[in-house]
Amino acid sequence: MKTPWLKTVIAVAAGALSTQALAAGFALNEQSISGMGTSFAGRSSSAEDATTLFGNPAGMARLKREEVSFGAAAIHAKTDIKNASGSFSAGGGAITGTTTGSNDGDIVPFTAVPMGYYVKPIDDKWAVGVGFYVPFGLATDYESGYQGRYFGDYSEVVVVTVQPTVSYRFNDKLSIGFGPTINHIEGELQSASPGGMAGDGRVKVTGDDTALGFNAGLLYEFTPHTRAGITYHSKVKYKLEGDTKLSGAGFDQFAASGKYDASLDLDTPESIDLSITHELNNQWTLYAGAMWTRWSRFEAIIIENEGIPLGLQGNLAPIIEEQDWHDTWSYAIGAAYKLNRQWTLRTGLAFDQSPTNNTHRSPRIPSGDRTAVSLGLAWNPTDDVTLDLAYSYLWEESVTVERNKSFAGGTLEQNYSATYENSAHGFGAALSYRF
């Protein structure tokens, strides 16, 4: 019982580490559709619409009019699983066999990521605003009978953030901004537990919490045509409270079917975003950016349990597993071309490092370094309205998963290995209105 419970809860703690999110680890980049069109290359320096509330709150001071913006990004992901194999051994190797199951690779449902912002300039120095966005999240759902089901076959995790924000413009060059963040996380994870002739059992974990953080930024305009920005997104400390439900006839569940209280501490990592925006002329604008994320906070996950029967407490309280993630950098370049007053074209190229490593990679985290290309279009039918559209395509390096897990006090061992090739399409649309 110990190991499948642990693996499932770790997936909650690490957001199940989606390879399908359009950012490294389990982060999402989709907080701005205009930014999506340039692969987020100028996220902390562009300050062109209300979405700067997330990208760099200091940029709100550049907006001349009250503005509201709403949008969503849809993610359609594809995973190819190749060279898959599964096996088991029992009785110290006296009994061996092949774990049956499929490897369809259709693991990610079509997912939408919403966002909304409101910014109001108070005068030529102060601006206030509020934003709603999703900084972390994923949904993965393997087919019934997936060969690697004992290592996790269902994951759904989302963090929703509300950010009230204020910015101040000192002079023509320097602006600052700050906003506390109110963050709510929810997750549900499931995996199978082997039951032999009795059939598989199920492990289901749910948990949630609300916690505070903050975003802060600085924007410096070297000239009216060149500006640079830096944004700090703080870590957020969660203590997820929920339960673990064991059901079915799995080897590790026959003596403990039921529901048990569970909690775990989780810090989502801080990041620093740097970028520069240069308006080359009346038509061309160039962007470049880099972001550092402190994924090395995931050294280990420690799960505390309550309500476990006395005879099982030695196996379940506490549970510790190493993660050993590393810090990452992402890089992006982009450009915008203004065809005329109504139409603007955008494009961008980005590279994201993966924080995972070969030792701990699993079917829940089959992630490698990724590359993304983006296209964007802005339509301004009037000075008051802008419609932004964006498309991104990303692909990852091929990675190998090699996992093994012990059940029933070590008398049964399951093994699974496969090669994963991941890619995703992202589509975004947003409407902005200025009062």
Salt bridges, closest charged atoms under 4 A:
GLU66 OE1 - LYS120 NZ 3.63
GLU67 OE2 - ARG434 NH1 3.97
ASP80 OD1 - LYS78 NZ 2.57
ASP153 OD2 - ARG202 NH1 2.88
GLU186 OE2 - HIS184 NE2 2.97
GLU188 OE2 - LYS204 NZ 3.97
ASP200 OD2 - ARG149 NE 2.76
GLU221 OE2 - ARG62 NE 3.51
GLU221 OE2 - ARG169 NH1 3.05
ASP265 OD1 - LYS239 NZ 3.59
ASP267 OD2 - LYS237 NZ 3.55
GLU270 OE2 - ARG294 NH1 3.09
GLU270 OE1 - ARG297 NE 2.65
ASP273 OD2 - ARG43 NE 2.82
GLU279 OE1 - HIS225 ND1 3.59
GLU279 OE2 - ARG227 NH1 3.23
GLU321 OE2 - LYS7 NZ 2.82
ASP383 OD1 - ARG341 NH1 3.28
ASP384 OD1 - ARG65 NH2 2.61
ASP388 OD1 - ARG346 NH1 2.88
GLU396 OE2 - ARG370 NH2 2.59
GLU421 OE1 - LYS82 NZ 3.34
